[in-house]
């Protein structure tokens, strides 16, 4: 190996070996370039698949909004960092079962038998080796922290579901608010025409002043509702931009989206899905398993522990070894197995008691979460069905108002109805439209909460 290195680096010393080295260098360079090209291609493909913001004039779909929010979410990033913290903590606990080497040096004055405060002989230089082979309490701690990693993964899922819920709610409400503003714009026109007709009839002495006041009040109420919805629209746009990372100067165009009707499934099926898929419940189960493993490890503390130990020491005669020992040897190596048998350990008894209590707390918390989740899913199912029924009532009321408006329009064209009565019917029809939009959005919100409770919200939108 020494000759090969000299010939490669010196070059002219051996042309055959140098040529062989250059050939190897060219082969490594070609392989490196090929690997770099493949990495760039994969990176470009991943970047192409990553969701990007919509172009100007292109509507923002609900699915893309959720993809952008998940990619831009600070909550998701924080949850992933917490997961990494759990992984690093588990690695620290596992390190006790891996080899550990320590080197040290020092100097000490000796008067009497050579001995350090730790009990070992004073040495100029030493290297020690330790590794746990069998230690149930430490193993139980490592396994508990490993389950904490699983629990933290479910925290990431909970953060993901929360981001999806908030993004979908803001998106759907923004669409509802904008549609309501369009309807209120038409109501404003109808109310203004009613006010004009009433004012004209009042000036002619054909109406009482109270009718003009009623018309003015109706117009003022519509203006107030417009201002409220414009403020809500601005808030929802700002919130949606913050979640998705869209620039301030890019307009947001939303579409009308429909959600799957999961409440139509049997209640028992939805409860079963929640018990199997809910992230909070899975996190509680992981916590219970971790504490169960910790208790098992603490109970194993009654058993002997086994540890590999070794030490190399470089001694000097400065510490008067020749006065107390028949033979002096500067280089010393000790390697073997250290076994500790616990005859009585108050620490082990206390640790078992604490682990038992913690396990009971985790089991009770898991049982409570199961009961609460089952009740919550049943409540959400019934609430969603109620919202669905309310939406159907609003749809029929809207249909009735539209049919009534058609009849009154025909009467107005025949000269049998005044313009004011026709505009009042249009206001009524517009109000029923807004009731229908509100009922539809309330039904969608209930559906989103049900999807999150059953653990299905990510499957629907991803």
FIZA-504727 format. One record per residue (C-alpha): residue number from 0; x, y, z; residue in three letters. Coordinates in steps of 0.2 Angstrom, whole numbers. Each point is the difference from the previous one (the first is absolute). Layout:
<recs>
REC    i      u      v      w   aa
REC  NUM      X      Y      Z  ala
...
</recs>
This chain:
<recs>
REC    i      u      v      w   aa
REC    0      0      0      0  unk
REC    1     14     12      4  unk
REC    2      8     -3    -18  unk
REC    3    -17      3     -8  unk
REC    4     -3     16      9  unk
REC    5     18      6     -5  unk
REC    6     -2     -4    -18  unk
REC    7    -17      8     -2  unk
REC    8      5     16      9  unk
REC    9     18      1     -7  unk
REC   10     -6     -4    -18  unk
REC   11     16     -2    -10  unk
REC   12      7    -14     12  unk
REC   13    -10    -14     -7  unk
REC   14    -10      4    -17  unk
REC   15    -10    -16      1  unk
REC   16     -7      3     18  unk
REC   17     -2     18     -4  unk
REC   18    -10     -4    -15  unk
REC   19    -11    -12     10  unk
REC   20     -3     14     13  unk
REC   21     -5     12    -14  unk
REC   22    -12    -13     -7  unk
REC   23     -7     -3     17  unk
REC   24     -2     19      2  unk
REC   25     -9      2    -16  unk
REC   26    -12    -15      5  unk
REC   27     -4      8     16  unk
REC   28     -2     17     -8  unk
REC   29    -12     -7    -13  unk
REC   30    -10     -9     14  unk
REC   31      0     16     10  unk
REC   32     -7     10    -14  unk
REC   33    -13    -13     -4  unk
REC   34     -6     -1     18  unk
REC   35      0     19      1  unk
REC   36    -11      1    -16  unk
REC   37    -12    -13      7  unk
REC   38     -1     10     16  unk
REC   39     -4     16     -9  unk
REC   40    -13    -10    -11  unk
REC   41     -9     -7     16  unk
REC   42      1     18      8  unk
REC   43     -8      8    -15  unk
REC   44    -13    -14     -1  unk
REC   45     -4      3     19  unk
REC   46     -1     19     -3  unk
REC   47    -12     -3    -15  unk
REC   48    -11    -11     11  unk
REC   49     -1     13     14  unk
REC   50    -15     11      0  unk
REC   51      3     17     -5  unk
REC   52    -11     16      1  unk
REC   53    -13      2    -13  unk
REC   54      4     12    -14  unk
REC   55     -9     17     -2  unk
REC   56    -18     -3     -5  unk
REC   57      0    -18      4  unk
REC   58    -12     -5     14  unk
REC   59      7     -8     16  unk
REC   60     -8    -17      2  unk
REC   61     -3     -7     18  unk
REC   62     12    -14     -3  unk
REC   63     14     11     -5  unk
REC   64     -3     13     14  unk
REC   65      2    -15     12  unk
REC   66     16     -6     -8  unk
REC   67      7     18      1  unk
REC   68     -5      2     18  unk
REC   69      7    -17      5  unk
REC   70     17      5     -8  unk
REC   71      0     17      8  unk
REC   72     -7     -4     17  unk
REC   73     10      5     15  unk
REC   74    -10    -12     11  unk
REC   75      6    -15    -11  unk
REC   76     18      6      1  unk
REC   77     -1      2     19  unk
REC   78     -8    -18      1  unk
REC   79     14     -7    -10  unk
REC   80     13      8     10  unk
REC   81     -8     -7     16  unk
REC   82      1    -17     -9  unk
REC   83     19      2     -3  unk
REC   84      2      5     18  unk
REC   85     -9    -16      5  unk
REC   86     12    -10    -11  unk
REC   87     15      8      6  unk
REC   88     -5     -3     18  unk
REC   89     -3    -19     -4  unk
REC   90     18      0     -7  unk
REC   91      7      6     16  unk
REC   92     -8    -14      9  unk
REC   93      5    -13    -12  unk
REC   94     18      6      1  unk
REC   95      3     -9     17  unk
REC   96     -1    -16    -10  unk
REC   97     13      5    -12  unk
REC   98     19      0      3  unk
REC   99      7     16      8  unk
REC  100     18      4      1  unk
REC  101      8     14     11  unk
REC  102     18      6      1  unk
REC  103      7     10     14  unk
REC  104     16      6      8  unk
REC  105      5      8     16  unk
REC  106     13      2     14  unk
REC  107     -2     -3     19  unk
REC  108     12      1     15  unk
REC  109      1    -16      9  unk
REC  110      3     -3     19  unk
REC  111     -3    -18      4  unk
REC  112     -9    -13    -10  unk
REC  113     -3      7    -18  unk
REC  114    -18      3     -2  unk
REC  115    -12     13     -8  unk
REC  116    -17      6      7  unk
REC  117     -9    -12    -12  unk
REC  118     10    -15      7  unk
REC  119     11     -3    -15  unk
REC  120     19      2     -1  unk
REC  121      7     17     -5  unk
REC  122      6     -1    -19  unk
REC  123      8     12    -12  unk
REC  124    -12     -6    -14  unk
REC  125    -15    -12      0  unk
REC  126    -13     -6    -12  unk
REC  127    -16     -7      7  unk
REC  128    -14    -10     -9  unk
REC  129    -18     -3      6  unk
REC  130    -15     -8     -8  unk
REC  131    -16     -6      8  unk
REC  132     -5    -18     -5  unk
REC  133    -15     -4     11  unk
REC  134     -8     14     10  unk
REC  135    -20     -1      0  unk
REC  136     -3     17      7  unk
REC  137     10      9    -13  unk
REC  138     -7    -11    -13  unk
REC  139    -18      4      6  unk
REC  140      5     19     -1  unk
REC  141      6     -2    -18  unk
REC  142    -16    -10     -5  unk
REC  143    -11     14      8  unk
REC  144      9     13    -10  unk
REC  145     -2    -10    -16  unk
REC  146    -18      0      3  unk
REC  147      0     19      3  unk
REC  148      7      1    -18  unk
REC  149    -16     -8     -6  unk
REC  150    -10     11     11  unk
REC  151      8     15     -8  unk
REC  152     -4     -6    -17  unk
REC  153    -18      0      4  unk
REC  154      3     18      6  unk
REC  155      5      4    -17  unk
REC  156    -16     -8     -7  unk
REC  157    -10     11     12  unk
REC  158      9     15     -6  unk
REC  159     -3     -5    -18  unk
REC  160    -19     -3      3  unk
REC  161     -1     17      9  unk
REC  162      8      9    -15  unk
REC  163    -12     -9    -12  unk
REC  164    -15      4     10  unk
REC  165      4     19      2  unk
REC  166      5      2    -18  unk
REC  167    -16     -9     -6  unk
REC  168    -11     10     12  unk
REC  169      8     17     -6  unk
REC  170     -1     -5    -18  unk
REC  171    -18     -5      0  unk
REC  172     -5     14     11  unk
REC  173      8     12    -12  unk
REC  174    -10     -7    -14  unk
REC  175    -16      2     10  unk
REC  176      4     18      5  unk
REC  177      4      5    -18  unk
REC  178    -16     -7     -6  unk
REC  179    -10      8     14  unk
REC  180      8     17     -5  unk
REC  181     -6     -2    -18  unk
REC  182    -18     -3      7  unk
REC  183      1     15     11  unk
REC  184      5     10    -15  unk
REC  185    -16     -4     -8  unk
REC  186     -9      3     16  unk
REC  187      7     17      1  unk
REC  188     -7      4    -17  unk
REC  189    -17     -7      4  unk
REC  190      0     10     17  unk
REC  191      5     16     -9  unk
REC  192    -14     -2    -13  unk
REC  193    -12     -3     14  unk
REC  194      6     15      9  unk
REC  195     -1     11    -16  unk
REC  196    -18     -6     -3  unk
REC  197     -5      3     18  unk
REC  198      8     17      0  unk
REC  199     -9      5    -16  unk
REC  200    -17     -6      7  unk
REC  201      3      9     16  unk
REC  202      3     16     -9  unk
REC  203    -16     -2     -9  unk
REC  204     -9     -3     17  unk
REC  205     -4    -18     -4  unk
REC  206     11     -8     13  unk
REC  207      2      3     19  unk
REC  208     17      6      6  unk
REC  209      2    -17     10  unk
REC  210      1     -9    -17  unk
REC  211     15     10     -5  unk
REC  212      8     -3     16  unk
REC  213     -2    -18     -2  unk
REC  214      8      0    -17  unk
REC  215     15     10      6  unk
REC  216      2    -12     15  unk
REC  217      0    -15    -12  unk
REC  218     13      9    -11  unk
REC  219     11      4     15  unk
REC  220     -1    -18      6  unk
REC  221      6     -6    -17  unk
REC  222     14     12      1  unk
REC  223      5     -6     17  unk
REC  224      0    -18     -6  unk
REC  225     11      4    -15  unk
REC  226     13      9     11  unk
REC  227      0    -15     12  unk
REC  228      2    -13    -14  unk
REC  229     14     11     -8  unk
REC  230      9      0     16  unk
REC  231     -2    -19      2  unk
REC  232      6     -2    -18  unk
REC  233     16     10      3  unk
REC  234      3    -10     16  unk
REC  235     -2    -17     -9  unk
REC  236     11      5    -15  unk
REC  237     14      6     12  unk
REC  238     -2    -16     10  unk
REC  239      0    -11    -16  unk
REC  240     15      9     -7  unk
REC  241     10     -2     17  unk
REC  242     -4    -19     -1  unk
REC  243      4     -3    -18  unk
REC  244     14     12     -2  unk
REC  245     -8      9    -15  unk
REC  246      7     18     -4  unk
REC  247    -10     15      6  unk
REC  248     -2      7    -18  unk
REC  249     -7    -17     -7  unk
REC  250    -19      0      0  unk
REC  251     -8    -16      7  unk
REC  252    -14     -8    -10  unk
REC  253     -9    -14      8  unk
REC  254    -12    -13     -7  unk
REC  255    -16     -8      7  unk
REC  256      5    -17      8  unk
REC  257    -10    -14      6  unk
REC  258      5    -12     14  unk
REC  259     -4    -18      1  unk
REC  260    -15     -5     11  unk
REC  261      9    -11     12  unk
REC  262    -15      2     13  unk
REC  263    -10    -11    -11  unk
REC  264     10    -15      6  unk
REC  265     -7    -10     15  unk
REC  266      5      8     17  unk
REC  267      9    -16      6  unk
REC  268     11      0    -16  unk
REC  269      5     18      3  unk
REC  270      4     -4     18  unk
REC  271     10    -14     -5  unk
REC  272     10     10    -12  unk
REC  273      3     13     13  unk
REC  274      7    -13     13  unk
REC  275     11     -7    -14  unk
REC  276      7     16     -8  unk
REC  277     -2     15     12  unk
REC  278     18      7      3  unk
REC  279     -3      6     18  unk
REC  280     -6    -18      5  unk
REC  281     15     -8     -9  unk
REC  282     11     12      9  unk
REC  283     -8     -5     17  unk
REC  284      2    -18     -5  unk
REC  285     19      3     -3  unk
REC  286      2      8     16  unk
REC  287     -8    -14      9  unk
REC  288     11    -13     -8  unk
REC  289     15     11      4  unk
REC  290     -4      0     18  unk
REC  291     -4    -19      0  unk
REC  292     18     -3     -7  unk
REC  293      7     12     14  unk
REC  294     -9    -10     13  unk
REC  295      7    -16     -7  unk
REC  296     17      7      0  unk
REC  297     -1      6     18  unk
REC  298     -6    -17      6  unk
REC  299     15     -7     -9  unk
REC  300     11     10     12  unk
REC  301     -1    -14     13  unk
REC  302     11    -10    -12  unk
REC  303     19      1     -2  unk
REC  304      7     12    -12  unk
REC  305     14     -4    -12  unk
REC  306     13     13     -6  unk
REC  307     16     -2    -11  unk
REC  308     14     10      8  unk
REC  309     18      3     -5  unk
REC  310     14     12      4  unk
REC  311     18      3     -6  unk
REC  312     12     10     12  unk
REC  313     17      7     -2  unk
REC  314      8      1     17  unk
REC  315     16      9      6  unk
REC  316     11     -4     15  unk
REC  317     -3     18      6  unk
REC  318    -15     -6     10  unk
REC  319     11    -12     11  unk
REC  320     -7    -16     -7  unk
REC  321     17     -9      3  unk
REC  322     -2      3     19  unk
REC  323    -16     -9      2  unk
REC  324      0    -13    -15  unk
REC  325     13    -13     -3  unk
REC  326     -1      3    -19  unk
REC  327     -3     16    -10  unk
REC  328     -6     -1    -18  unk
REC  329     -3     17     -9  unk
REC  330    -13     -7    -13  unk
REC  331    -15     -8      7  unk
REC  332    -16     -7     -8  unk
REC  333    -16     -6      9  unk
REC  334    -15     -7    -10  unk
REC  335    -15    -10      6  unk
REC  336    -18     -1      5  unk
REC  337     -7      9     15  unk
REC  338    -15     -8      8  unk
REC  339    -11      9     13  unk
REC  340    -13    -10     10  unk
REC  341    -13     11      9  unk
REC  342     -3     -8     17  unk
REC  343    -10     15      6  unk
REC  344     -3     16    -10  unk
REC  345    -12     13      7  unk
REC  346      2      9    -17  unk
REC  347     -7    -15     -9  unk
REC  348    -15     -1     11  unk
REC  349     -4     18     -2  unk
REC  350      3      0    -19  unk
REC  351    -12    -15     -1  unk
REC  352    -14      9     10  unk
REC  353      2     16    -11  unk
REC  354     -1    -10    -16  unk
REC  355    -15    -10      6  unk
REC  356     -9     17      4  unk
REC  357      5      7    -17  unk
REC  358     -7    -15     -9  unk
REC  359    -17      1      9  unk
REC  360     -1     19     -4  unk
REC  361      4     -4    -19  unk
REC  362    -13    -14      0  unk
REC  363    -13     11      8  unk
REC  364      4     14    -12  unk
REC  365     -2    -12    -15  unk
REC  366    -16     -6      6  unk
REC  367     -7     17      3  unk
REC  368      6      5    -17  unk
REC  369     -9    -15     -8  unk
REC  370    -16      4      9  unk
REC  371      1     19     -5  unk
REC  372      4     -4    -18  unk
REC  373    -14    -12     -2  unk
REC  374    -12     13      8  unk
REC  375      7     14    -11  unk
REC  376     -2    -10    -16  unk
REC  377    -18     -4      4  unk
REC  378     -3     19      4  unk
REC  379      8      5    -16  unk
REC  380    -10    -13    -11  unk
REC  381    -16      7      7  unk
REC  382      5     18     -2  unk
REC  383      5     -3    -18  unk
REC  384    -16     -8     -3  unk
REC  385     -9     14      8  unk
REC  386     10     12    -11  unk
REC  387     -4    -10    -15  unk
REC  388    -19      1      4  unk
REC  389      2     19      3  unk
REC  390      8      2    -17  unk
REC  391    -15    -10     -8  unk
REC  392    -12     12      9  unk
REC  393      9     15     -6  unk
REC  394      1     -7    -18  unk
REC  395    -19     -2      0  unk
REC  396     -3     17      7  unk
REC  397     11      7    -13  unk
REC  398     -9    -10    -13  unk
REC  399    -17      7      6  unk
REC  400      7     18      0  unk
REC  401      6     -2    -18  unk
REC  402    -17     -7     -5  unk
REC  403     -9     14      9  unk
REC  404     11     13     -9  unk
REC  405     -4     -8    -17  unk
REC  406    -19      2      4  unk
REC  407      2     18      5  unk
REC  408     11      4    -15  unk
REC  409    -14     -6    -11  unk
REC  410    -12     11     10  unk
REC  411     11     15     -2  unk
REC  412      1     -2    -18  unk
REC  413    -19     -1     -1  unk
REC  414     -1     16     10  unk
REC  415     -8     -8     15  unk
REC  416     15      3     12  unk
REC  417     10     15      5  unk
REC  418     19      1     -2  unk
REC  419      2      2     19  unk
REC  420     -9    -17      3  unk
REC  421     11     -8    -14  unk
REC  422     16      6      8  unk
REC  423     -6     -6     17  unk
REC  424     -2    -17     -7  unk
REC  425     18      1     -7  unk
REC  426      6      5     17  unk
REC  427     -9    -15      7  unk
REC  428      8    -12    -13  unk
REC  429     17      7      3  unk
REC  430     -2     -3     19  unk
REC  431     -5    -18     -3  unk
REC  432     16     -2    -11  unk
REC  433     11      6     14  unk
REC  434     -9    -11     12  unk
REC  435      4    -15    -12  unk
REC  436     18      5     -1  unk
REC  437      2      2     19  unk
REC  438     -9    -17      2  unk
REC  439     12     -8    -13  unk
REC  440     15      7      9  unk
REC  441     -5     -6     17  unk
REC  442     -3    -17     -7  unk
REC  443     17      0     -8  unk
REC  444      8      5     17  unk
REC  445     -9    -14      9  unk
REC  446      6    -12    -14  unk
REC  447     18      6      2  unk
REC  448      0     -3     19  unk
REC  449     -7    -17     -2  unk
REC  450     13     -4    -13  unk
REC  451     14      5     12  unk
REC  452     -8    -10     15  unk
REC  453      0    -16    -11  unk
REC  454     17      3     -6  unk
REC  455     -5      1    -18  unk
REC  456      3     19     -4  unk
REC  457     17     -3     -7  unk
REC  458     -6    -14    -11  unk
REC  459    -13     11     -8  unk
REC  460     11     15     -4  unk
REC  461     17     -9     -4  unk
</recs>
